[in-house]
Amino acid sequence: CDTQARPRTLMGWGMRYDIIADTHGYLSDELLHALEGADVIVHAGDICSARDLHRLEDIAPVKFCIGNNDYGYDYGPFAKRDYRFYSSKLRWQVCHYRERLDLAVCDVAVCGHTHRPLVERDKRYGTLVMNPGSPTHPRASGPSMGRIMAEEGQVLSAEIIRLAS
């Protein structure tokens, strides 16, 4: 049996969601390398380039919202300020602004805007909240992205990945 050809979900490894935000029209080689192998890329806004969105889609399916700097770009008819989807038996919400997330209706909430990485569980609802920081214009802690492994309604791991400056 060739295990390379079998989806990870059948092998108990879960799905790999690579989380990015605030790329602002620049995808570094290191970021693109780190995204290789992702099952899904989640982008929490301020893409600032339709070409970059297409480049990400060449790596994996992209779930994204638009941010405050994405006006004037044509990302297609599915571009929204608040994007919700269901995957790995989890309810996901992606919104550029944390204060606009509705933690009562999702299991995983992804935001951006601050360019500062954060991973925490909301005390009231138990929702996993992630801000991956920014791989392009970080504030305080250097370039970063996030990675969430999930399977069958469970988040297996959630981490911030530091990228070289």
Summary of the structure (lengths in Angstrom):
residues: 165
radius of gyration: 15.0
end to end distance: 41.6
largest distance: 49.6
contacts: 551
relative contact order: 0.20
helix: 15%
strand: 33%
